[in-house]
């Protein structure tokens, strides 16, 4: 009977050791999961900050592009006005060189 009790006691101890090891493995696995999850969360925050920075740069670039397009339109309008003035000056020069020349207007 004592031998059987000692045998059962050893088996219980072995089971406790096995359960302890399993518990340690579970705890270690859970800790690794938590560490990875924390790392991923930090990376997600970093990526979100980068996205926010890029969106701010995009907005700034769009504003700069709009300003550039407006200045380009102003330049084109200025060039058109200069061209029209050059045409008028050219016509005045032609008329002053040939004062007897008549001008035909379209539609008359």
Residue pairs with C-beta under 8 A, 6 or more apart in sequence:
94 101
95 101
95 103
